[in-house]
Amino acid sequence: MKRLTYIIGILIFIFIINTSVHSQEPKLDKGIFIEHKNEFWDTIKKASDEFNKPKKDEKKTFRMDLTGYDLPKSTKEFTIFKHTPPVSQGWTGTCWCFSGTSYLESEYQRLQNKEIKLSEIFTVYWEYVEKARRFVRERGNSHFGEGSQANAVLKIWKQYGCVSEDDYTGLLPEQKFHDHHIMFDELEKFLQSVKVNSAWNEDVVIATVKTILNHYLGEPPKEVLAQGAKITPKEYLDNVVKINPNDYVDIMSLMEKPYWEQVEYEVPDNWWHAKVYCNIPLDDYMKTLKEVVKKGYTVAIGGDVSEAGYISKSEVAMVPAFDIPSDYINESARQFRFSNGSTTDDHGVHIVGFKEKDGKMWFLIKDSGSGAQSHTNKGYYFYHEDYIKLKIMSFTVHRSAVEDLLKKFK
């Protein structure tokens, strides 16, 4: 009897457990998306790639040894004029626009005692359109590149106006730095196809160029909100920025052109062949530049930055004596380097301050290039006056700073 009771009890227990289990909802497995990782495989692949990579000797460049020189080390050593903080031009060849825009932002501060940040890429956009237009009209015999001159900013402003950085950055969502190298390659290939096929329909070419630009930069605004109303970019220039493009002059010094005449600066980046450069002797060029800066004017300058005394790590630009001693830097030495191609017009920057030391001037340079962002004084360089004298080919300044000079021109 006890055994029967025991068996019945066991059966009842199993029944209760079985009933309880089956009375619950069945558990359904779910899937999720995860990032697949195999850290050890990544280690294997990286090591294999490095092993199989062709071995190359580290490339070195010949530079001036600065050991023993007492050089500027901080922007705080300089008399500094009003300017907007340095910004990066990213992966673009648009230093001309970043330096030119920076210069005109300083002019705005000088004239109105307020700060403003203007869009560089709005100007770049329309510059590409006008380059393409000239390329068509010249049947492909006009230079089409990323570079230009600081005065091109004023040229584009006269035609299209300008806008603030907030109204048009030229950056796509989540894009941190300007990057035009793929865009430019596409533009260049398109225009070469136009030339090869003699497809010189200006309206079609310009429409296609705008489509490419819109894809990479976004479409520039036709109107912006300012002073409580919607206005065009040209109205923004006239009513908000209030800078007259005709108030600015370009000064150069080369023996190959007549002095005291307005001439063409014959470099590829002067792609529209502007004959607006006031050509003056080198001594007058340096005297004028120094006087202008000492008066408190900032200046946009352009020239060569590929010399042995141009040292990014130390943030300085100098002329080593093994190139040419200081006393021998004259108009012949300057012209010689320009004529043989060792001086090129490859970078535009902005003078925003100065200091005097040992009877020489150092210029504080605001620079949008990547080299200027890599070291202590981010966005700045220190140029010795000898470097300016030998390697900087032109500068842009407000005509009020050089009125006496301009009287000497016809």
C-alpha positions as a Markdown table, in Angstrom:
| # | Residue | x | y | z |
|---|---|---|---|---|
| 1 | Met | 0.0 | 0.0 | 0.0 |
| 2 | Lys | 2.8 | 2.4 | 0.9 |
| 3 | Arg | 4.6 | 1.6 | -2.4 |
| 4 | Leu | 1.4 | 2.3 | -4.4 |
| 5 | Thr | 1.0 | 5.6 | -2.6 |
| 6 | Tyr | 4.6 | 6.5 | -3.4 |
| 7 | Ile | 4.2 | 5.7 | -7.1 |
| 8 | Ile | 1.0 | 7.7 | -7.3 |
| 9 | Gly | 2.7 | 10.7 | -5.6 |
| 10 | Ile | 5.5 | 10.6 | -8.2 |
| 11 | Leu | 3.1 | 10.5 | -11.1 |
| 12 | Ile | 1.1 | 13.4 | -9.6 |
| 13 | Phe | 4.4 | 15.5 | -9.2 |
| 14 | Ile | 5.5 | 14.8 | -12.8 |
| 15 | Phe | 2.0 | 15.8 | -14.0 |
| 16 | Ile | 2.1 | 19.1 | -12.1 |
| 17 | Ile | 5.6 | 19.9 | -13.4 |
| 18 | Asn | 4.7 | 19.0 | -17.0 |
| 19 | Thr | 1.5 | 21.0 | -16.9 |
| 20 | Ser | 3.4 | 24.1 | -15.5 |
| 21 | Val | 6.1 | 23.9 | -18.2 |
| 22 | His | 3.7 | 23.7 | -21.0 |
| 23 | Ser | 1.5 | 26.4 | -19.6 |
| 24 | Gln | 4.3 | 29.0 | -20.1 |
| 25 | Glu | 4.8 | 30.9 | -23.4 |
| 26 | Pro | 7.5 | 29.3 | -25.6 |
| 27 | Lys | 10.7 | 31.4 | -25.7 |
| 28 | Leu | 11.4 | 32.8 | -29.2 |
| 29 | Asp | 15.0 | 33.5 | -30.2 |
| 30 | Lys | 15.8 | 36.9 | -31.8 |
| 31 | Gly | 18.5 | 38.1 | -34.1 |
| 32 | Ile | 20.5 | 41.4 | -34.0 |
| 33 | Phe | 23.0 | 43.1 | -36.2 |
| 34 | Ile | 26.5 | 43.3 | -34.7 |
| 35 | Glu | 29.8 | 44.5 | -36.1 |
| 36 | His | 31.9 | 41.5 | -37.1 |
| 37 | Lys | 35.3 | 41.6 | -35.5 |
| 38 | Asn | 38.2 | 39.2 | -35.6 |
| 39 | Glu | 41.0 | 41.1 | -33.8 |
| 40 | Phe | 43.6 | 38.4 | -34.3 |
| 41 | Trp | 42.9 | 38.2 | -38.1 |
| 42 | Asp | 43.3 | 42.0 | -38.3 |
| 43 | Thr | 46.7 | 41.6 | -36.5 |
| 44 | Ile | 47.7 | 38.9 | -39.0 |
| 45 | Lys | 46.6 | 41.0 | -42.0 |
| 46 | Lys | 48.3 | 44.1 | -40.8 |
| 47 | Ala | 51.6 | 42.3 | -40.1 |
| 48 | Ser | 51.4 | 40.6 | -43.5 |
| 49 | Asp | 50.7 | 43.8 | -45.4 |
| 50 | Glu | 53.6 | 45.5 | -43.7 |
| 51 | Phe | 55.9 | 42.6 | -44.5 |
| 52 | Asn | 54.9 | 42.4 | -48.1 |
| 53 | Lys | 55.0 | 46.2 | -48.7 |
| 54 | Pro | 58.0 | 47.3 | -50.8 |
| 55 | Lys | 60.7 | 48.7 | -48.6 |
| 56 | Lys | 61.4 | 52.3 | -49.2 |
| 57 | Asp | 64.0 | 54.5 | -47.8 |
| 58 | Glu | 62.6 | 57.4 | -45.8 |
| 59 | Lys | 62.6 | 60.5 | -48.1 |
| 60 | Lys | 64.4 | 63.4 | -46.7 |
| 61 | Thr | 64.4 | 67.0 | -47.8 |
| 62 | Phe | 67.3 | 69.4 | -47.6 |
| 63 | Arg | 66.6 | 72.2 | -45.2 |
| 64 | Met | 68.5 | 75.0 | -43.4 |
| 65 | Asp | 70.0 | 74.1 | -40.0 |
| 66 | Leu | 68.5 | 76.5 | -37.5 |
| 67 | Thr | 70.8 | 75.5 | -34.6 |
| 68 | Gly | 72.0 | 78.5 | -32.7 |
| 69 | Tyr | 69.4 | 81.0 | -34.1 |
| 70 | Asp | 67.3 | 83.1 | -31.8 |
| 71 | Leu | 64.0 | 82.8 | -33.7 |
| 72 | Pro | 60.4 | 83.9 | -32.9 |
| 73 | Lys | 58.6 | 81.3 | -30.9 |
| 74 | Ser | 55.2 | 82.7 | -30.2 |
| 75 | Thr | 52.6 | 84.9 | -31.7 |
| 76 | Lys | 52.7 | 86.9 | -28.5 |
| 77 | Glu | 56.0 | 88.4 | -29.5 |
| 78 | Phe | 54.3 | 90.3 | -32.3 |
| 79 | Thr | 52.3 | 93.4 | -32.7 |
| 80 | Ile | 49.1 | 91.8 | -33.9 |
| 81 | Phe | 46.3 | 93.4 | -35.9 |
| 82 | Lys | 42.6 | 92.4 | -35.9 |
| 83 | His | 41.9 | 89.2 | -37.8 |
| 84 | Thr | 39.7 | 86.1 | -37.6 |
| 85 | Pro | 41.1 | 82.9 | -36.2 |
| 86 | Pro | 43.0 | 80.6 | -38.6 |
| 87 | Val | 41.0 | 78.0 | -40.4 |
| 88 | Ser | 42.1 | 75.1 | -42.5 |
| 89 | Gln | 41.7 | 74.9 | -46.3 |
| 90 | Gly | 41.6 | 71.2 | -46.0 |
| 91 | Trp | 42.5 | 69.1 | -49.1 |
| 92 | Thr | 42.1 | 71.9 | -51.6 |
| 93 | Gly | 44.2 | 74.2 | -53.7 |
| 94 | Thr | 42.3 | 77.3 | -52.6 |
| 95 | Cys | 44.8 | 79.1 | -50.5 |
| 96 | Trp | 44.2 | 82.2 | -52.6 |
| 97 | Cys | 40.6 | 82.4 | -51.4 |
| 98 | Phe | 41.3 | 81.6 | -47.8 |
| 99 | Ser | 44.1 | 84.2 | -47.6 |
| 100 | Gly | 42.1 | 86.7 | -49.6 |
| 101 | Thr | 38.9 | 86.2 | -47.6 |
| 102 | Ser | 40.9 | 86.4 | -44.3 |
| 103 | Tyr | 42.4 | 89.7 | -45.5 |
| 104 | Leu | 39.0 | 91.1 | -46.4 |
| 105 | Glu | 37.6 | 90.0 | -43.0 |
| 106 | Ser | 40.4 | 92.0 | -41.4 |
| 107 | Glu | 39.5 | 95.0 | -43.6 |
| 108 | Tyr | 35.9 | 94.7 | -42.4 |
| 109 | Gln | 37.2 | 94.8 | -38.8 |
| 110 | Arg | 39.4 | 97.8 | -39.6 |
| 111 | Leu | 36.7 | 99.7 | -41.3 |
| 112 | Gln | 33.7 | 98.8 | -39.1 |
| 113 | Asn | 35.3 | 97.6 | -35.8 |
| 114 | Lys | 33.3 | 94.4 | -35.9 |
| 115 | Glu | 34.2 | 90.8 | -36.6 |
| 116 | Ile | 32.7 | 88.8 | -39.4 |
| 117 | Lys | 33.3 | 85.3 | -40.8 |
| 118 | Leu | 32.7 | 85.0 | -44.5 |
| 119 | Ser | 32.3 | 82.0 | -46.8 |
| 120 | Glu | 35.4 | 81.1 | -48.8 |
| 121 | Ile | 33.6 | 78.3 | -50.7 |
| 122 | Phe | 30.9 | 80.6 | -52.0 |
| 123 | Thr | 33.7 | 82.4 | -53.8 |
| 124 | Val | 35.4 | 79.2 | -54.9 |
| 125 | Tyr | 32.1 | 77.9 | -56.3 |
| 126 | Trp | 31.6 | 80.8 | -58.6 |
| 127 | Glu | 35.3 | 81.0 | -59.5 |
| 128 | Tyr | 35.1 | 77.5 | -60.9 |
| 129 | Val | 32.0 | 78.5 | -62.9 |
| 130 | Glu | 33.9 | 81.5 | -64.4 |
| 131 | Lys | 37.0 | 79.4 | -65.1 |
| 132 | Ala | 34.8 | 76.9 | -67.0 |
| 133 | Arg | 33.1 | 79.7 | -68.9 |
| 134 | Arg | 36.4 | 81.2 | -70.0 |
| 135 | Phe | 37.7 | 77.7 | -70.9 |
| 136 | Val | 34.7 | 77.3 | -73.3 |
| 137 | Arg | 35.1 | 80.8 | -74.8 |
| 138 | Glu | 38.9 | 80.3 | -75.3 |
| 139 | Arg | 38.2 | 76.9 | -76.8 |
| 140 | Gly | 40.3 | 75.1 | -74.2 |
| 141 | Asn | 43.2 | 77.5 | -74.2 |
| 142 | Ser | 42.5 | 79.0 | -70.8 |
| 143 | His | 44.1 | 77.6 | -67.6 |
| 144 | Phe | 41.8 | 75.6 | -65.5 |
| 145 | Gly | 43.2 | 74.7 | -62.0 |
| 146 | Glu | 42.4 | 75.0 | -58.3 |
| 147 | Gly | 44.7 | 78.0 | -57.8 |
| 148 | Ser | 44.1 | 81.7 | -58.4 |
| 149 | Gln | 45.1 | 85.1 | -57.0 |
| 150 | Ala | 43.9 | 86.9 | -53.8 |
| 151 | Asn | 42.4 | 89.6 | -56.1 |
| 152 | Ala | 40.1 | 86.9 | -57.6 |
| 153 | Val | 38.1 | 87.1 | -54.4 |
| 154 | Leu | 37.3 | 90.8 | -55.1 |
| 155 | Lys | 36.6 | 89.9 | -58.8 |
| 156 | Ile | 34.1 | 87.3 | -57.9 |
| 157 | Trp | 32.5 | 89.5 | -55.2 |
| 158 | Lys | 31.9 | 92.2 | -57.8 |
| 159 | Gln | 30.0 | 89.7 | -60.0 |
| 160 | Tyr | 28.3 | 87.5 | -57.4 |
| 161 | Gly | 28.5 | 89.1 | -54.0 |
| 162 | Cys | 29.4 | 87.2 | -50.9 |
| 163 | Val | 27.7 | 85.4 | -47.9 |
| 164 | Ser | 28.6 | 84.5 | -44.4 |
| 165 | Glu | 30.2 | 81.2 | -43.4 |
| 166 | Asp | 27.0 | 80.3 | -41.6 |
| 167 | Asp | 25.0 | 80.7 | -44.8 |
| 168 | Tyr | 27.3 | 78.5 | -46.9 |
| 169 | Thr | 30.1 | 76.3 | -45.6 |
| 170 | Gly | 30.6 | 74.2 | -48.7 |
| 171 | Leu | 30.7 | 71.2 | -46.4 |
| 172 | Leu | 28.4 | 68.2 | -46.7 |
| 173 | Pro | 26.7 | 66.7 | -43.5 |
| 174 | Glu | 29.3 | 65.1 | -41.2 |
| 175 | Gln | 32.2 | 66.3 | -43.4 |
| 176 | Lys | 34.9 | 67.8 | -41.2 |
| 177 | Phe | 37.4 | 69.2 | -43.7 |
| 178 | His | 37.1 | 70.7 | -47.2 |
| 179 | Asp | 38.1 | 68.1 | -49.7 |
| 180 | His | 38.0 | 69.1 | -53.4 |
| 181 | His | 40.5 | 66.6 | -55.0 |
| 182 | Ile | 37.9 | 64.2 | -56.3 |
| 183 | Met | 35.6 | 67.1 | -57.4 |
| 184 | Phe | 38.4 | 68.8 | -59.2 |
| 185 | Asp | 39.4 | 65.6 | -61.0 |
| 186 | Glu | 35.8 | 65.2 | -62.2 |
| 187 | Leu | 35.6 | 68.8 | -63.4 |
| 188 | Glu | 38.9 | 68.6 | -65.2 |
| 189 | Lys | 38.1 | 65.3 | -66.9 |
| 190 | Phe | 34.7 | 66.8 | -68.0 |
| 191 | Leu | 36.3 | 69.9 | -69.5 |
| 192 | Gln | 38.9 | 67.8 | -71.3 |
| 193 | Ser | 36.1 | 65.7 | -72.9 |
| 194 | Val | 34.4 | 69.0 | -73.9 |
| 195 | Lys | 37.7 | 70.0 | -75.6 |
| 196 | Val | 38.3 | 66.6 | -77.3 |
| 197 | Asn | 34.8 | 66.5 | -78.7 |
| 198 | Ser | 34.5 | 70.3 | -79.5 |
| 199 | Ala | 31.3 | 70.4 | -77.4 |
| 200 | Trp | 31.5 | 74.1 | -77.0 |
| 201 | Asn | 27.9 | 74.8 | -75.9 |
| 202 | Glu | 28.4 | 77.2 | -73.1 |
| 203 | Asp | 25.0 | 76.8 | -71.4 |
| 204 | Val | 25.3 | 73.0 | -71.4 |
| 205 | Val | 28.9 | 73.1 | -70.0 |
| 206 | Ile | 28.1 | 75.6 | -67.3 |
| 207 | Ala | 25.0 | 73.6 | -66.3 |
| 208 | Thr | 27.1 | 70.4 | -66.0 |
| 209 | Val | 29.8 | 72.2 | -64.0 |
| 210 | Lys | 27.2 | 73.5 | -61.6 |
| 211 | Thr | 25.8 | 70.0 | -61.2 |
| 212 | Ile | 29.2 | 68.6 | -60.3 |
| 213 | Leu | 29.8 | 71.5 | -57.9 |
| 214 | Asn | 26.4 | 71.1 | -56.3 |
| 215 | His | 27.0 | 67.4 | -55.7 |
| 216 | Tyr | 30.3 | 68.0 | -53.8 |
| 217 | Leu | 29.8 | 71.4 | -52.2 |
| 218 | Gly | 26.0 | 71.9 | -52.0 |
| 219 | Glu | 24.1 | 74.6 | -53.9 |
| 220 | Pro | 25.0 | 78.1 | -52.9 |
| 221 | Pro | 22.2 | 80.3 | -51.6 |
| 222 | Lys | 20.4 | 82.8 | -53.9 |
| 223 | Glu | 19.2 | 84.7 | -50.8 |
| 224 | Val | 20.4 | 85.0 | -47.2 |
| 225 | Leu | 18.7 | 86.4 | -44.1 |
| 226 | Ala | 20.4 | 89.5 | -42.8 |
| 227 | Gln | 19.2 | 92.7 | -41.1 |
| 228 | Gly | 15.8 | 91.2 | -40.7 |
| 229 | Ala | 15.1 | 90.6 | -44.4 |
| 230 | Lys | 16.0 | 88.2 | -47.2 |
| 231 | Ile | 18.7 | 89.7 | -49.4 |
| 232 | Thr | 20.8 | 88.6 | -52.3 |
| 233 | Pro | 24.6 | 87.9 | -51.9 |
| 234 | Lys | 25.3 | 91.1 | -53.8 |
| 235 | Glu | 23.1 | 93.1 | -51.4 |
| 236 | Tyr | 24.9 | 91.4 | -48.6 |
| 237 | Leu | 28.2 | 92.7 | -49.9 |
| 238 | Asp | 26.8 | 96.2 | -50.4 |
| 239 | Asn | 24.7 | 96.6 | -47.3 |
| 240 | Val | 26.4 | 94.3 | -44.7 |
| 241 | Val | 30.0 | 93.8 | -45.6 |
| 242 | Lys | 30.3 | 97.3 | -47.2 |
| 243 | Ile | 33.6 | 96.6 | -48.9 |
| 244 | Asn | 34.2 | 98.2 | -52.3 |
| 245 | Pro | 36.3 | 95.9 | -54.5 |
| 246 | Asn | 37.6 | 98.9 | -56.4 |
| 247 | Asp | 39.3 | 100.2 | -53.3 |
| 248 | Tyr | 42.1 | 97.6 | -53.5 |
| 249 | Val | 45.3 | 97.5 | -55.5 |
| 250 | Asp | 47.9 | 94.8 | -56.3 |
| 251 | Ile | 51.6 | 95.5 | -56.1 |
| 252 | Met | 54.4 | 93.4 | -57.6 |
| 253 | Ser | 58.1 | 93.8 | -58.4 |
| 254 | Leu | 59.7 | 92.1 | -61.4 |
| 255 | Met | 62.3 | 93.4 | -63.7 |
| 256 | Glu | 60.7 | 91.7 | -66.7 |
| 257 | Lys | 58.0 | 94.3 | -66.8 |
| 258 | Pro | 58.3 | 98.1 | -67.0 |
| 259 | Tyr | 58.4 | 99.7 | -63.6 |
| 260 | Trp | 55.7 | 102.3 | -62.6 |
| 261 | Glu | 53.1 | 100.7 | -65.0 |
| 262 | Gln | 50.2 | 98.4 | -64.4 |
| 263 | Val | 51.1 | 95.1 | -66.0 |
| 264 | Glu | 50.1 | 91.5 | -66.2 |
| 265 | Tyr | 51.5 | 89.1 | -63.6 |
| 266 | Glu | 52.3 | 86.2 | -65.8 |
| 267 | Val | 51.6 | 83.1 | -63.8 |
| 268 | Pro | 49.1 | 80.3 | -64.5 |
| 269 | Asp | 47.0 | 81.4 | -61.5 |
| 270 | Asn | 46.3 | 84.7 | -63.0 |
| 271 | Trp | 44.2 | 82.7 | -65.4 |
| 272 | Trp | 42.1 | 85.7 | -66.6 |
| 273 | His | 45.4 | 87.6 | -67.5 |
| 274 | Ala | 44.5 | 90.7 | -65.4 |
| 275 | Lys | 46.8 | 93.6 | -66.1 |
| 276 | Val | 46.2 | 95.3 | -62.8 |
| 277 | Tyr | 49.5 | 94.8 | -61.0 |
| 278 | Cys | 51.4 | 97.9 | -60.1 |
| 279 | Asn | 55.0 | 97.0 | -60.9 |
| 280 | Ile | 57.6 | 98.9 | -58.8 |
| 281 | Pro | 61.3 | 98.5 | -58.1 |
| 282 | Leu | 62.2 | 96.0 | -55.3 |
| 283 | Asp | 63.5 | 98.7 | -52.8 |
| 284 | Asp | 60.2 | 100.5 | -53.2 |
| 285 | Tyr | 58.3 | 97.3 | -52.9 |
| 286 | Met | 59.9 | 96.4 | -49.5 |
| 287 | Lys | 59.8 | 100.0 | -48.2 |
| 288 | Thr | 56.1 | 100.2 | -49.1 |
| 289 | Leu | 55.2 | 96.9 | -47.5 |
| 290 | Lys | 57.0 | 97.7 | -44.3 |
| 291 | Glu | 55.4 | 101.1 | -44.0 |
| 292 | Val | 51.9 | 99.7 | -44.7 |
| 293 | Val | 52.2 | 97.1 | -42.0 |
| 294 | Lys | 53.6 | 99.6 | -39.5 |
| 295 | Lys | 50.6 | 101.8 | -40.2 |
| 296 | Gly | 48.4 | 98.9 | -39.0 |
| 297 | Tyr | 47.2 | 97.6 | -42.3 |
| 298 | Thr | 47.1 | 93.8 | -42.9 |
| 299 | Val | 48.2 | 92.6 | -46.3 |
| 300 | Ala | 47.4 | 89.5 | -48.5 |
| 301 | Ile | 50.6 | 88.2 | -50.0 |
| 302 | Gly | 51.5 | 85.4 | -52.5 |
| 303 | Gly | 54.7 | 83.7 | -53.6 |
| 304 | Asp | 56.9 | 80.7 | -53.2 |
| 305 | Val | 57.0 | 78.5 | -50.0 |
| 306 | Ser | 59.3 | 75.6 | -51.2 |
| 307 | Glu | 62.7 | 76.9 | -50.1 |
| 308 | Ala | 65.4 | 75.3 | -47.8 |
| 309 | Gly | 64.7 | 78.1 | -45.3 |
| 310 | Tyr | 61.0 | 77.4 | -45.2 |
| 311 | Ile | 60.7 | 75.1 | -42.2 |
| 312 | Ser | 57.3 | 74.0 | -41.0 |
| 313 | Lys | 58.5 | 72.4 | -37.8 |
| 314 | Ser | 60.0 | 75.7 | -36.6 |
| 315 | Glu | 57.3 | 77.8 | -38.2 |
| 316 | Val | 59.8 | 80.1 | -39.9 |
| 317 | Ala | 60.6 | 81.3 | -43.4 |
| 318 | Met | 64.2 | 82.5 | -43.9 |
| 319 | Val | 66.8 | 82.7 | -46.6 |
| 320 | Pro | 70.0 | 80.7 | -45.8 |
| 321 | Ala | 73.3 | 82.3 | -46.7 |
| 322 | Phe | 74.2 | 79.1 | -48.7 |
| 323 | Asp | 71.4 | 80.1 | -51.0 |
| 324 | Ile | 72.2 | 83.9 | -51.1 |
| 325 | Pro | 73.6 | 86.2 | -48.4 |
| 326 | Ser | 71.2 | 88.8 | -47.2 |
| 327 | Asp | 73.3 | 91.7 | -48.7 |
| 328 | Tyr | 73.1 | 90.1 | -52.2 |
| 329 | Ile | 69.3 | 89.9 | -52.3 |
| 330 | Asn | 68.3 | 92.4 | -55.0 |
| 331 | Glu | 66.0 | 92.7 | -58.0 |
| 332 | Ser | 68.3 | 90.6 | -60.2 |
| 333 | Ala | 68.4 | 87.7 | -57.7 |
| 334 | Arg | 64.6 | 87.9 | -57.4 |
| 335 | Gln | 64.1 | 88.0 | -61.2 |
| 336 | Phe | 66.7 | 85.3 | -61.8 |
| 337 | Arg | 64.7 | 82.8 | -59.6 |
| 338 | Phe | 61.4 | 83.8 | -61.1 |
| 339 | Ser | 62.8 | 83.4 | -64.7 |
| 340 | Asn | 64.4 | 80.0 | -64.1 |
| 341 | Gly | 61.3 | 78.6 | -62.3 |
| 342 | Ser | 62.8 | 78.1 | -58.9 |
| 343 | Thr | 60.5 | 80.8 | -57.6 |
| 344 | Thr | 56.8 | 80.0 | -58.3 |
| 345 | Asp | 53.5 | 81.5 | -57.3 |
| 346 | Asp | 52.4 | 78.6 | -55.2 |
| 347 | His | 50.8 | 79.9 | -52.0 |
| 348 | Gly | 48.8 | 82.8 | -50.6 |
| 349 | Val | 48.9 | 83.9 | -47.0 |
| 350 | His | 47.9 | 86.9 | -44.9 |
| 351 | Ile | 50.2 | 89.2 | -42.9 |
| 352 | Val | 48.5 | 90.0 | -39.6 |
| 353 | Gly | 51.4 | 91.4 | -37.5 |
| 354 | Phe | 55.1 | 92.3 | -37.2 |
| 355 | Lys | 58.0 | 92.6 | -34.9 |
| 356 | Glu | 61.5 | 94.2 | -35.3 |
| 357 | Lys | 64.6 | 92.5 | -34.2 |
| 358 | Asp | 68.3 | 93.3 | -34.9 |
| 359 | Gly | 67.3 | 95.9 | -37.5 |
| 360 | Lys | 65.1 | 93.5 | -39.5 |
| 361 | Met | 61.4 | 92.9 | -39.6 |
| 362 | Trp | 59.6 | 89.6 | -39.0 |
| 363 | Phe | 56.1 | 89.3 | -40.3 |
| 364 | Leu | 53.4 | 87.3 | -38.5 |
| 365 | Ile | 51.6 | 85.2 | -41.2 |
| 366 | Lys | 48.2 | 83.6 | -40.9 |
| 367 | Asp | 48.2 | 80.5 | -43.1 |
| 368 | Ser | 45.4 | 78.1 | -44.1 |
| 369 | Gly | 47.7 | 75.3 | -45.2 |
| 370 | Ser | 48.1 | 72.1 | -43.3 |
| 371 | Gly | 51.7 | 72.7 | -42.4 |
| 372 | Ala | 50.7 | 75.7 | -40.3 |
| 373 | Gln | 48.3 | 73.6 | -38.3 |
| 374 | Ser | 50.9 | 71.0 | -37.4 |
| 375 | His | 52.9 | 72.7 | -34.7 |
| 376 | Thr | 52.8 | 75.0 | -31.7 |
| 377 | Asn | 51.4 | 78.2 | -33.1 |
| 378 | Lys | 48.6 | 76.6 | -35.0 |
| 379 | Gly | 47.7 | 78.5 | -38.2 |
| 380 | Tyr | 50.7 | 80.9 | -38.1 |
| 381 | Tyr | 54.2 | 81.2 | -39.5 |
| 382 | Phe | 57.0 | 83.8 | -39.0 |
| 383 | Tyr | 58.5 | 85.2 | -42.2 |
| 384 | His | 61.8 | 87.1 | -42.1 |
| 385 | Glu | 61.9 | 90.2 | -44.3 |
| 386 | Asp | 64.6 | 88.7 | -46.5 |
| 387 | Tyr | 62.3 | 85.8 | -47.4 |
| 388 | Ile | 59.6 | 88.4 | -48.5 |
| 389 | Lys | 62.2 | 90.3 | -50.5 |
| 390 | Leu | 63.4 | 87.3 | -52.4 |
| 391 | Lys | 60.4 | 85.0 | -52.7 |
| 392 | Ile | 57.1 | 86.8 | -52.2 |
| 393 | Met | 56.0 | 88.1 | -55.6 |
| 394 | Ser | 52.9 | 90.3 | -54.9 |
| 395 | Phe | 50.7 | 91.8 | -52.3 |
| 396 | Thr | 47.1 | 93.2 | -52.1 |
| 397 | Val | 46.4 | 96.3 | -50.0 |
| 398 | His | 43.8 | 99.0 | -49.6 |
| 399 | Arg | 44.6 | 102.0 | -51.8 |
| 400 | Ser | 44.4 | 104.4 | -48.8 |
| 401 | Ala | 47.6 | 102.8 | -47.5 |
| 402 | Val | 49.6 | 103.6 | -50.7 |
| 403 | Glu | 48.1 | 106.8 | -52.0 |
| 404 | Asp | 51.5 | 108.5 | -52.5 |
| 405 | Leu | 52.8 | 105.5 | -54.4 |
| 406 | Leu | 49.8 | 105.4 | -56.7 |
| 407 | Lys | 50.4 | 109.0 | -57.7 |
| 408 | Lys | 53.5 | 107.8 | -59.6 |
| 409 | Phe | 51.5 | 105.7 | -62.0 |
| 410 | Lys | 50.1 | 107.1 | -65.2 |
